[in-house]
Amino acid sequence: MLPAVEGTATGTFSARFERIAESERFQNAIIAVILLNAIVLGVETFDAAMEGYGRQLEALNTLFTAIFIIELAVRLVACGTKPQRFFRSGWNLFDFAIIAALFIPGVRENAALLRILRLLRVARLLKSLPDVRVLLRGAARAIRPAAGLVIITGLLVFLYGMVGWTLFGDVDPTNWGNIGLASLTLFSILTLEGWNSLFATVFAARPFASLLFFLSFILLGTFVVLNLLLGIMIGSLEEVREEERIRAGGDTADLEGRLRDLREALDAVEHSLRVERERRGP
């Protein structure tokens, strides 16, 4: 919870908005609006719907925009005299950027750009799903360790692409005619989709070379490199989940500490009252 400034009118005002912003009803209502926004965007893809209900759908989009602006204002006011706290969250920046972009001159006149911005509002649903947030954080954390693996994969594809062009360029020029085509072919082999037809085409001309080439690349590229990438992703997800567990435990410990402090304060007040009564006498 965002701490309000106690003992001031501003603090009380922002605390009320904070309770609204963090209430389950408010958050569920925003999720419902996002889902309705997604449905309207889907309906707009049908020409018949746009011809018959275009004005109504546009009015709904305007209503959704107004609701999101109100939600943004509520969360900003909840920060009280420290609005910078709002912008510390990446999701808050994302929400603010989408709303602000709608007021840029020319955006509303550009139908394609306006539709993309409205579609991005649906992506806000991701922040409402804890498991999805963990996946996104895990994917972001895996970028740095995966960068080295991507370089290795690119080097592997280049080397095998040159070998493939040398061996099969004259046999199957459509797929191995130059380094660019060979690299695209190898990337498709990494997915294990259609590799057997590619293999059959060159196997008839160079059976031993094609067998050695395809087996070694599939073993190195698919079963080694991709599994290493999967291992990096799993490791990053485990780290994020562990951090979430530690954070949840820290929040519980902090709450227990506050309760202990309150009990001690109440005990001190009771003791002071007893001493005062004893001093005054019957």
C-alpha positions as CSV (number, residue, x, y, z in Angstrom):
1,M,0.0,0.0,0.0
2,L,1.2,3.5,-0.8
3,P,1.8,5.4,2.4
4,A,-0.3,8.5,2.8
5,V,0.8,11.6,4.6
6,E,-0.8,11.3,8.0
7,G,-2.4,14.2,9.8
8,T,-3.1,16.3,6.8
9,A,-6.1,16.9,4.5
10,T,-4.0,15.9,1.5
11,G,-3.0,12.7,3.2
12,T,-6.6,11.8,4.1
13,F,-7.8,12.6,0.6
14,S,-5.1,10.5,-1.1
15,A,-5.6,7.7,1.3
16,R,-9.2,7.4,0.2
17,F,-8.3,7.2,-3.4
18,E,-5.6,4.7,-2.5
19,R,-8.1,2.5,-0.9
20,I,-10.3,2.8,-4.0
21,A,-7.4,2.0,-6.3
22,E,-6.3,-1.1,-4.3
23,S,-9.8,-2.4,-3.7
24,E,-10.7,-5.7,-5.3
25,R,-14.0,-4.3,-6.7
26,F,-12.2,-1.5,-8.5
27,Q,-9.5,-3.8,-10.0
28,N,-12.1,-6.3,-11.1
29,A,-14.1,-3.5,-12.7
30,I,-11.1,-2.4,-14.7
31,I,-10.4,-6.0,-15.8
32,A,-14.0,-6.2,-17.0
33,V,-13.6,-3.0,-19.0
34,I,-10.4,-4.3,-20.6
35,L,-12.2,-7.5,-21.6
36,L,-15.1,-5.6,-23.0
37,N,-12.6,-3.4,-24.9
38,A,-11.1,-6.6,-26.4
39,I,-14.5,-7.8,-27.5
40,V,-15.3,-4.5,-29.2
41,L,-12.0,-4.5,-31.0
42,G,-12.8,-8.0,-32.2
43,V,-16.3,-7.1,-33.4
44,E,-14.8,-4.1,-35.3
45,T,-13.0,-6.6,-37.6
46,F,-16.4,-7.6,-39.2
47,D,-17.5,-5.3,-42.0
48,A,-21.2,-6.0,-41.3
49,A,-20.9,-5.0,-37.7
50,M,-19.1,-1.7,-38.6
51,E,-21.7,-0.9,-41.2
52,G,-24.6,-1.5,-38.8
53,Y,-23.2,-0.5,-35.5
54,G,-20.1,1.6,-36.3
55,R,-21.2,4.7,-34.4
56,Q,-22.2,2.6,-31.3
57,L,-18.8,0.8,-31.3
58,E,-17.0,4.1,-31.6
59,A,-19.0,5.5,-28.7
60,L,-18.0,2.4,-26.6
61,N,-14.4,3.0,-27.5
62,T,-14.7,6.6,-26.3
63,L,-16.4,5.4,-23.1
64,F,-13.5,2.9,-22.5
65,T,-11.0,5.7,-23.0
66,A,-12.8,7.9,-20.5
67,I,-12.9,5.0,-17.9
68,F,-9.1,4.4,-18.3
69,I,-8.4,8.1,-17.9
70,I,-10.4,8.2,-14.7
71,E,-8.6,5.1,-13.5
72,L,-5.3,6.7,-14.2
73,A,-6.3,9.9,-12.3
74,V,-7.4,7.8,-9.3
75,R,-4.1,6.1,-9.1
76,L,-2.2,9.4,-9.5
77,V,-4.2,11.1,-6.8
78,A,-3.6,8.0,-4.6
79,C,0.1,8.9,-4.6
80,G,-0.7,12.2,-2.8
81,T,2.1,14.8,-2.8
82,K,4.6,12.3,-4.2
83,P,3.4,11.6,-7.8
84,Q,6.9,10.3,-8.6
85,R,5.9,7.0,-6.9
86,F,3.4,6.4,-9.7
87,F,6.1,6.6,-12.4
88,R,8.4,4.1,-10.6
89,S,6.2,1.3,-11.9
90,G,6.8,0.1,-15.5
91,W,3.2,-0.8,-15.9
92,N,2.1,2.7,-14.8
93,L,4.4,4.2,-17.3
94,F,2.9,1.9,-20.0
95,D,-0.6,2.9,-19.0
96,F,0.3,6.6,-19.0
97,A,2.0,6.4,-22.4
98,I,-1.0,4.8,-24.0
99,I,-3.4,7.4,-22.6
100,A,-1.1,10.3,-23.5
101,A,-0.6,9.1,-27.0
102,L,-4.3,9.4,-27.7
103,F,-4.0,13.2,-27.3
104,I,-1.1,13.6,-29.7
105,P,-2.3,15.6,-32.8
106,G,-3.0,13.4,-35.7
107,V,-3.3,10.1,-33.8
108,R,-7.1,10.1,-33.8
109,E,-7.2,10.8,-37.5
110,N,-4.9,7.7,-38.2
111,A,-7.3,4.7,-38.0
112,A,-4.5,2.1,-38.0
113,L,-2.5,3.8,-35.3
114,L,-5.6,4.4,-33.2
115,R,-6.5,0.8,-33.4
116,I,-3.0,-0.3,-32.3
117,L,-3.2,2.0,-29.3
118,R,-6.6,0.6,-28.4
119,L,-5.2,-2.9,-28.8
120,L,-2.3,-2.1,-26.5
121,R,-4.8,-1.3,-23.8
122,V,-5.8,-5.0,-23.8
123,A,-2.2,-5.9,-23.0
124,R,-2.8,-4.2,-19.6
125,L,-4.6,-7.4,-18.7
126,L,-1.2,-9.0,-18.2
127,K,-0.4,-7.0,-15.1
128,S,-3.6,-8.3,-13.5
129,L,-2.4,-12.0,-13.7
130,P,0.4,-12.8,-11.2
131,D,1.6,-15.8,-13.1
132,V,1.9,-13.9,-16.3
133,R,3.9,-11.2,-14.4
134,V,6.3,-13.9,-13.2
135,L,6.7,-15.2,-16.7
136,L,7.4,-11.7,-18.1
137,R,10.0,-10.9,-15.4
138,G,11.6,-14.3,-15.9
139,A,11.8,-13.7,-19.7
140,A,13.3,-10.3,-19.1
141,R,15.9,-11.6,-16.7
142,A,16.9,-14.4,-19.1
143,I,17.8,-11.9,-21.9
144,R,21.4,-11.2,-20.6
145,P,22.5,-14.9,-20.1
146,A,20.7,-15.9,-23.3
147,A,22.6,-13.3,-25.4
148,G,25.7,-15.4,-25.4
149,L,23.8,-18.4,-26.5
150,V,22.2,-16.4,-29.3
151,I,25.6,-15.4,-30.6
152,I,26.7,-19.1,-30.5
153,T,23.6,-20.1,-32.4
154,G,24.2,-17.4,-35.0
155,L,27.7,-18.6,-35.5
156,L,26.6,-22.2,-35.7
157,V,24.0,-21.3,-38.3
158,F,26.6,-19.3,-40.3
159,L,29.1,-22.1,-40.3
160,Y,26.6,-24.8,-41.3
161,G,25.1,-22.4,-43.8
162,M,28.4,-22.1,-45.6
163,V,28.9,-25.9,-45.5
164,G,25.3,-26.4,-46.7
165,W,25.8,-24.0,-49.6
166,T,29.1,-25.7,-50.6
167,L,27.5,-29.2,-50.4
168,F,24.0,-28.7,-51.6
169,G,24.0,-25.3,-53.5
170,D,23.9,-27.0,-56.9
171,V,21.5,-29.8,-55.8
172,D,18.8,-27.7,-54.2
173,P,19.5,-24.0,-55.1
174,T,16.0,-23.0,-53.8
175,N,17.0,-23.7,-50.2
176,W,20.8,-23.7,-50.3
177,G,21.6,-21.3,-53.2
178,N,23.4,-18.7,-51.1
179,I,24.2,-18.0,-47.4
180,G,21.0,-16.2,-46.9
181,L,18.8,-19.0,-48.2
182,A,20.9,-21.6,-46.4
183,S,20.6,-19.7,-43.1
184,L,16.8,-19.5,-43.4
185,T,16.7,-23.2,-44.2
186,L,18.7,-24.0,-41.1
187,F,16.5,-21.8,-38.9
188,S,13.5,-23.8,-40.2
189,I,15.3,-27.0,-39.4
190,L,15.9,-25.8,-35.8
191,T,12.1,-25.9,-35.3
192,L,12.1,-29.5,-36.7
193,E,9.4,-28.6,-39.2
194,G,9.8,-29.9,-42.7
195,W,13.4,-31.0,-42.2
196,N,12.6,-34.5,-43.6
197,S,11.6,-33.2,-47.0
198,L,14.7,-31.0,-47.1
199,F,16.8,-34.0,-46.2
200,A,15.2,-36.2,-48.8
201,T,15.9,-33.7,-51.6
202,V,19.7,-33.7,-51.0
203,F,20.0,-37.3,-49.8
204,A,19.5,-38.6,-53.3
205,A,22.5,-36.7,-54.6
206,R,24.9,-36.9,-51.6
207,P,23.7,-39.5,-49.1
208,F,26.7,-39.7,-46.7
209,A,27.3,-35.9,-46.6
210,S,23.7,-35.0,-46.1
211,L,23.2,-37.7,-43.4
212,L,26.2,-36.4,-41.4
213,F,25.2,-32.7,-42.0
214,F,21.6,-33.0,-40.9
215,L,22.2,-35.3,-37.9
216,S,25.0,-33.2,-36.5
217,F,23.1,-29.9,-37.0
218,I,19.9,-31.3,-35.4
219,L,21.9,-32.6,-32.4
220,L,23.8,-29.4,-31.9
221,G,21.2,-26.9,-32.8
222,T,18.0,-28.5,-31.5
223,F,18.9,-30.8,-28.7
224,V,21.8,-28.8,-27.3
225,V,21.3,-25.1,-28.0
226,L,17.5,-25.0,-27.6
227,N,17.6,-27.1,-24.4
228,L,20.3,-24.8,-23.0
229,L,18.0,-21.8,-23.8
230,L,15.1,-23.7,-22.1
231,G,17.4,-24.2,-19.0
232,I,18.2,-20.5,-18.8
233,M,14.5,-19.7,-19.0
234,I,13.6,-22.2,-16.2
235,G,16.4,-20.9,-14.0
236,S,15.3,-17.3,-14.4
237,L,11.7,-18.2,-13.6
238,E,12.8,-20.1,-10.5
239,E,14.8,-17.0,-9.3
240,V,11.8,-14.7,-9.9
241,R,9.4,-17.1,-8.0
242,E,11.9,-17.3,-5.1
243,E,12.0,-13.5,-4.9
244,E,8.2,-13.4,-4.9
245,R,8.2,-15.9,-2.0
246,I,10.8,-13.9,-0.1
247,R,8.9,-10.7,-0.7
248,A,5.6,-12.3,0.5
249,G,7.4,-13.6,3.6
250,G,8.9,-10.1,4.2
251,D,5.5,-8.5,4.0
252,T,4.1,-11.0,6.5
253,A,7.0,-10.4,8.9
254,D,6.6,-6.6,8.5
255,L,2.9,-6.9,9.4
256,E,3.7,-9.1,12.4
257,G,6.3,-6.6,13.6
258,R,3.8,-3.7,13.3
259,L,1.2,-5.8,15.3
260,R,3.8,-6.4,18.0
261,D,4.6,-2.6,18.1
262,L,0.9,-1.9,18.5
263,R,0.5,-4.4,21.3
264,E,3.5,-2.9,23.1
265,A,2.1,0.6,22.7
266,L,-1.3,-0.5,24.0
267,D,0.4,-2.2,27.0
268,A,2.3,1.0,27.7
269,V,-0.9,3.1,27.6
270,E,-2.7,0.7,29.9
271,H,0.3,0.8,32.3
272,S,0.3,4.6,32.3
273,L,-3.5,4.7,33.0
274,R,-3.0,2.3,35.9
275,V,-0.2,4.4,37.4
276,E,-2.3,7.5,37.0
277,R,-5.3,6.0,38.7
278,E,-3.1,4.7,41.6
279,R,-1.5,8.1,42.0
280,R,-4.9,9.8,42.2
281,G,-6.2,7.2,44.6
282,P,-9.9,6.2,45.1
